Amino acid sequence: MTATVLAAMAAVSCGRDADRRPPQQPVVDSDARDAAATPPSDDAIAGDERDGLWFPSAEFVGRQVAVLADPGLRGRGGGTADEAAAADRMAAWFRAAGLEPAGESGWLQPFTFGADRRSQNVIGMVRGTEPHAGHVIVGAHYDHLGVLGGEIHPGADDNASGASALVAIAAALTRDGQRPRRTVIVVAFGAEEDGLYGSQHYVANPRRPLDEAALMVNLDMVGRARFLSAKEYAMAHAVVPEDGIGALASPGALELVELAREAGRREGRPIVSASDYGPLETFIRPAVEYRGDHKSFAERGVTYLWLSTSMHDDYHLPSDTADKVDPATIVTVGRIVVRVIQTLP
């Protein structure tokens, strides 16, 4: 059972180096890019208030996932025009959510990687009520694998789910009465699947000094209702709750885990953390700690919290489609993030 738990917790990772894909050509239908850049008329942010917190609806979040995972965006491969079209969509959604543009050029922070390949982060900001209280960064990558072997890899859970959560969190934080004490920088990272290039560029060129950052929250694969749903980890559910949400925080940041755990209790979903397993944490942490965009921030000394619903059998396959994503779970994760930001000392 110990080996099963170790493997299961390690599977919270959503990026394996062996799965990094080769370069793709920037191919996109011009009509698809125009459609991605222009918000449809039903993009009004509908939501509801529960337990003192207003948050966008699951229907709203689900529409965003469907747009990003649509075949017209051909899997949003890093460095392609398809990814750029998805960035245009994210910028339009950030604007609709009430964020201020915080990129180097409007909403965008362009960068190059590899052999002169081009990508971009999309960055917005919520101004806090206490300007000198530091800031929080909330991030998720919006790219995916693109087209491999002639097949579109839509990346609905990885990571249209996290990208849609970003927009919903932004809309909640800009709502009257919910604006946070600290300023929040919201970043949709590009070219994560190719090697964390977007987050690496951000930490080298932060929009606010990183030594003033109280926390970085990374959202990666947050859209499956069942925690660790991959068949190979079925035995793990003897010790891991099926409705859990995985959390990994910086070493020693037990208070941060407790904030997330309390938020999870309020939302009716248990938080599963490496720190729950005592001495086993020393085996679990090295397997998962540096598998996502939070790595870039950890290397700069920024405290992080990584949330994920973890591995499933559609990981990095063409079958990771929008119909398998549970928008209600994305909403729950987003609400947990807002509560953590609001209660962070």
N, C-alpha and C positions, 0 to 999 in steps of 0.2 A: 504493500500500500504506500510505503514511503516513496518508492520510485515513481508510482503513479501520481502522487501529489506533486512531486518535484517536476515531472514532465508537464502536468496540467498547469501549474503556476508559471512555468517557463513559457507556456503557450499563450500567455497574456500578450506576448510580443506579437506585433503585426508586421514586422519587417525582417526577413531573413536575408542575409547577404547573398546567399546562393540564388535568391529569387530576383535579384536586381536585373533589369531587362536591358537588352542592347539598345543603341540609339535608334530612333525612328525618324522618318521623314515627316516634315510638317504638312500633313494633308488634312484639309477640312473643306467641306462644302460651304460656299459663301452664304447660302441661305441659312445653313445651320448656325453659322457664326452670327449672322444678323439676329436670328431668333434667340440665341443665347444672350446676346447683348441687350436685348429689349425686353423688359419685364412684361409678362402678360397682364391683362387687365384684372385677373383674379389674384394678384399678388398682394392685395391688402392683408395686413397682418392681423388675423383674427386670433383671439385667445380668450382665456378665462382666468379668474382669480380663485385660488384655492389655498386655504391655510395661510392667508395673509400675503400670498405671492401671486402676482399676475404673470402669466407666461403664454407664449404663442401655442396654438392648438396643434395636436398631432396631425390634423389634416393639412395645416400649413406646412409643417415640417416634411410630411410625406411628399407633397408636391415638389419641394426643393430637391429631395433625393431623386425623384423621378426625372427631373430636368437634368441634373448632373450625370445621372446614369443612362440617359437616353442614348441610343445608338448614334444619333446625330453628332454627338461629341466624341465618338470613337474612342472612348476610354481615357480621354484627357491625358495622353502620354506627355511626360515631361519634355519641354523644349519644342513642342509642336504647336501649330496654330489651333489645334483642338483644345489644348490646355489654355492658350491665350483667350479663346472664346469662353471657356469656363471662368477665367479670371474676370472677364468683362461682366459675366453674370454675377459673380460674387460681389463685384463693386456696386452693381445696381442694387443688389439685395442689402448691402451695407448701408447704402444711401437711404433706402426705404425704411431700414431699421432705426434711422436717426443718428447714425454715427457721423463723426466729422472725419473727412479724409486726412490720413496721416502718413501717406506714402511720400516718396521723394518727388513724385510727379502725380499730383492728385491722389488717387487711391493706390497707385502702383509703386512698387519698389523693384525696378528691373535688375536683373543680374545675368551673367553668363556662366556657363559651366561646361566641363568637357572640352571638346574641340569646337569652341566658339558656338555652343548651343545657347539659346536664349530662353529665359523664363522670367517669372515675376511673382513676387509676393503681393498680396492685396491687404492693405492695412487701414483700419479705422480706429477711432478713439472715442471713448466716453469720458468726459471731464468729470473728475470727482468733486465732491463738495469741499474737500480739504486739499487745496493745491500742493501743500508741502508734505503730504502724508506718504509720498512715494507712489508706486504704481504696480499694477498686476498685468501680466501678459496672458491672454487666453489664445491658444493657437490650435490649428488643425490643418493638415495638408489636404489640398483639393485635387491634386493630380492622381493619376493611377498608371496602369501599365500600358494603356493604349491598345494597339493592335499587335498581337503576337501570333505567328503561324497562320495569318490570314483571319484570325478570329478577334472580334472586339471583346476586350475585358472591361466591363462597365464599371466595376469598382463601386457598387452601391453601398456596401458596408465599409469598404476600404477605398476611399474614405469620404464618400458623399455624405455618409451619416455624420461624421465629425464636422464637415463643412456646414451642413445644414444646422447643426447644433450651435455653431458659432453665430449664425445670423439670429437664431431664436434668443440666445443669451444676450446678444447686443440689443435686441428689441426690448427685452425685459429690463435691462439695466438703464435704458434711456427713458423708460416710462416714468411719468410723474410720481414722486413718492418712493421710487426704487433706485434712484441714482446713488451709486456707491460713494463711500468716503474717499477711497483711493481712485485715481484715474485708472481706467482699464484700456490697454492697447489690445485690439483684436486683430489677429494676423492669420490669414489663409496662406499657408506656405506652398510654394511651387517646388517641383522636382524633388520631392521627398523620396519617391521610389528609386530614383537614380543614385541616391547617396546623401540624403538630408541637405541638399544644396541650398534650399530656400531658407531653412533655419540657420544654417551656417553663415549665409550672407547677412541675415538679420542681426545675429549677435556681433558680427563684425561692423555692422552699420546700424546700431539700434536707434529707434526714434526718440527714446529717452535713455539716459545713462543706466546701464545694467546694475550698477551698484546701488541704484535707487529702487530696484525691482524687489518687491516683497515676495512675489510668487510667480511662477510660470505654470499654467495648467495646459496640459496637452490632451487633446481628444482624438483618439484613433481607434476606429472600429467600435463604435458605440451603438450599433443598430440592431443587434440580435436579442430577442426576448430571452433566450436560454443561454446562460453563461457556460462557456466551454462546451459548445454544442457539437464539436468534432467527435465523430464516433470513437476515435482512438482514445478519447479521454472520458468515456462513459463511466468507468469505474470511479473516477474522481468525485462523482456526485454523492458517493457515500460519505464524503467529508466536506464537500464544497456545495453550497446551496445553488440549485438550478437557476434561481432568479437573482443571483448575485451580480454585482458590478465590480469588476476588478479595479484596484487602486494600488499604485506604487508611488511612494513619496521619497524624497531625498532621505538618505540615511540619517536616522536619529530624529526625523521630523514626526514624532509620534503625536504631537498636538494637532498637526495638520491632518493626519489620518483620522483622529478622533472628530475633528470638525466635519470631515467627509462622512464618517460613520453616523454622526448625529443627523446630518442632512439626509442621509439614506434612510434612517429610521423614520424621519418625518415624511419621506416620500414613499415609504412602504417597500423599499428594496435594500437588502443587506449589502454592505461593502465588504469585499473580500480582499485582504491585504497580505502581502508577504510577511508583514510583522505579526500576523495572526499565528504563525507556525513556529514561533520561538527559535530554537537553534537551527531549524531548517532554513530560516531566512538567509543564512550565510551561503547556502547552496542555490536558493531561488534567485536572489538578487543578481549575482553575476550573469545569470542566464537571460535576464530580461531588461536589466537596467538601461542599456544603451541601444535599444532597438527602435527608437522613434525620435521625433524632433526635440523632445525634452533633453536628449543627450547634448545637443548644442549648447543649451543653457546650463546644464549641470557642469559642463567643462569650464564654464565661466563663473561658477560659484553661485548660480541662481537656484534658490530652492524651487523644486518642482513637484507637481502632482499629476500623475498620468492616470486617466480613466479609460477603461475598455471593457467591452463585453466579451472580448477574447476570440479564440480560434474557432473556426467552423469548417465544414467540409467543402465550402465554396471559395476558400481563401486563395486569392490569386488565380482564379479560374473564370472562364466566361460565364459561369453559372452564378456569380455574385451579382444578382439582379435586384432591382428595386422591390419586386413583389415579395422578397424574402426578408426585407427589412421591416422592423416593427417601430413605426414612428412614435408610439407611446413610450417605448424604452428610451428613444432619443430625447424626448421631452423630459423624462425622469432624470436622465444624466444632466441635461441642461439646467434643470431646477436645482439639482445638487450643487452644480458649479456656482450658480447665483447665490445660493445660501452660504457656501464657503466664502465667497468674496465678501458678502455682507457681514459675516461674523469673524473674519480674519482680524486678529488683534492688531 
